[in-house]
Amino acid sequence: MTLEDQIVGAREAAATFGSDGEEVVGVVPAETSSGRLIFLCAFGGSGGEERWLALDAAGEPVLDRALVHEAASIAAMCELAEESAGGGDLEALRATLAELRVTENPEGIDEAEEAARALAATLLEAPRIANLAYLDAVGLAAARLEQTLGDVGSSPFAEAMKVGVGAADELARRVEGTYKLALV
């Protein structure tokens, strides 16, 4: 079964938990550090309220608060990593590097372009499973690119990720706080 099929199945299973006027507006697959696949299902209502439900790979609700929190945090950090890698606009950076090659051809441009290509290849198209291995791969590719561009000292990517930890934790708390079932 493909990931797309699993997401459709999770969406359908989650829909059975919807209340009047609620619909499943998103499904985010995440894998916990223990390797458990969790589908974070977001519900939206006509009044704009947000509710959440996490389902396991069998389509059963996850009631373990720590597991839900971890899955939501990992999903948020992967999203942040994708948005922050390469300065937030990798395609624009790649275009700038190509232009620099033509106009100035500076030393190290080959390495910078290769690092940007490698980062682009690391970033997966949706749908993808948010997990720690993916987060690490994006981080390593982003660090390599920053190094080839001559960034020394503080890494913009690492700084964005540090700041993002709070936002990821806030999302996880929001998921817990608006969870459709009682968490234990």
C-alpha positions in Angstrom: 0.0 0.0 0.0 1.4 3.4 -1.0 1.7 6.3 1.4 -1.0 8.1 -0.6 -3.4 5.1 0.0 -2.5 5.1 3.7 -3.3 8.8 3.9 -6.7 8.3 2.2 -7.4 5.5 4.6 -6.5 7.7 7.6 -8.7 10.5 6.2 -11.6 8.1 5.9 -11.1 6.6 9.3 -10.8 10.1 10.9 -13.9 11.3 9.2 -16.0 8.9 11.3 -14.9 10.9 14.3 -16.1 14.2 12.9 -18.9 16.1 14.5 -21.6 18.1 12.7 -20.1 20.7 10.5 -16.6 19.3 10.9 -14.4 17.9 8.1 -10.9 16.5 7.9 -8.9 19.3 6.4 -5.5 17.6 6.5 -3.6 14.5 7.3 0.1 14.6 8.2 2.0 11.3 8.5 4.7 11.3 11.2 7.0 8.6 12.6 8.0 8.6 16.2 11.5 7.9 17.5 10.3 4.3 18.2 9.3 3.9 14.5 5.6 4.1 15.1 3.6 5.6 12.1 1.1 8.2 13.3 -1.4 10.1 11.1 -2.2 13.5 12.5 -5.6 14.4 11.3 -6.7 18.0 11.4 -10.4 18.9 11.6 -12.0 22.2 10.7 -15.4 23.4 11.4 -17.7 26.0 9.9 -16.8 28.3 12.8 -13.1 28.1 12.1 -12.4 26.0 15.2 -9.6 23.4 14.9 -9.6 19.9 16.4 -7.1 17.1 16.1 -7.0 13.3 16.1 -4.1 11.0 15.7 -4.5 7.6 14.2 -2.1 4.7 14.1 -1.2 2.7 11.0 -4.3 0.5 11.6 -6.6 3.5 11.7 -7.1 3.3 15.4 -7.1 6.5 17.6 -3.9 7.1 19.5 -4.7 8.0 23.1 -1.1 8.2 24.5 -0.5 11.9 25.1 3.3 11.5 24.8 3.0 9.7 21.5 0.7 12.4 20.1 3.0 15.2 21.4 6.1 13.5 19.8 4.4 13.0 16.4 3.1 16.6 16.3 6.6 17.9 17.3 8.4 15.9 14.7 5.9 16.9 12.0 6.3 20.6 12.9 10.1 20.4 13.0 10.3 18.7 9.6 8.0 21.4 8.1 10.2 24.1 9.6 13.4 22.4 8.3 12.0 22.3 4.8 10.9 26.0 5.0 14.3 27.1 6.4 16.7 25.1 4.3 18.7 27.1 1.8 17.6 30.4 3.3 13.9 29.7 2.8 13.9 29.9 -1.0 16.2 27.2 -2.4 15.1 27.7 -6.0 15.9 31.5 -5.9 19.3 30.6 -4.3 20.0 28.1 -7.1 19.1 30.7 -9.7 21.5 33.2 -8.0 24.3 30.7 -7.9 23.8 30.0 -11.7 23.9 33.7 -12.4 27.1 34.1 -10.3 28.6 31.2 -12.3 28.0 33.1 -15.6 28.8 36.6 -14.4 31.7 36.1 -12.0 32.5 32.4 -11.8 33.9 32.7 -8.2 36.0 30.0 -6.6 33.9 27.4 -5.0 30.8 27.9 -7.2 30.9 24.3 -8.3 30.7 23.1 -4.7 28.0 25.5 -3.8 25.9 24.5 -6.8 26.4 20.8 -6.0 25.4 21.4 -2.3 22.3 23.3 -3.4 21.4 20.4 -5.8 22.0 17.9 -3.0 19.7 19.8 -0.6 17.0 20.0 -3.3 17.3 16.3 -3.8 17.0 15.7 0.0 13.8 17.7 0.3 11.0 15.3 -0.4 7.8 16.2 -2.2 4.5 15.7 -0.3 3.3 13.4 0.8 6.2 12.2 2.8 6.6 10.9 6.3 8.0 13.3 8.9 10.6 11.5 10.9 13.9 12.1 12.7 16.0 10.5 9.9 14.4 13.0 7.3 15.0 15.9 9.8 18.7 14.9 10.1 19.1 14.5 6.4 17.7 18.0 5.7 19.9 19.4 8.5 23.1 17.8 7.1 22.4 19.0 3.6 21.5 22.5 4.7 24.7 22.6 6.8 26.8 21.5 3.9 25.3 24.2 1.7 26.0 26.9 4.3 29.6 25.7 4.6 30.1 25.9 0.8 28.7 29.4 0.8 31.2 30.4 3.4 29.0 30.7 6.4 31.1 30.4 9.5 30.1 30.5 13.0 26.4 30.7 13.6 24.3 28.7 11.1 21.1 30.5 9.9 19.5 27.0 9.5 20.5 25.9 13.0 19.2 29.2 14.5 15.9 28.8 12.7 15.6 25.3 14.1 16.4 26.4 17.6 13.7 29.1 17.5 11.4 26.6 15.9 11.5 24.2 18.8 9.2 26.5 20.8 6.8 26.7 17.9 6.8 22.9 17.4 6.1 22.4 21.1 3.3 25.0 20.9 1.7 23.1 18.0 2.0 19.8 19.9 0.3 21.5 23.0 -2.4 22.9 20.7 -3.0 19.4 19.2 -3.3 18.0 22.7 -5.5 20.8 23.9 -8.0 20.4 21.0 -7.8 16.6 20.8 -11.1 15.0 19.9 -10.7 12.2 22.5 -9.4 11.9 26.1 -5.6 11.5 26.2 -3.8 9.5 28.8 
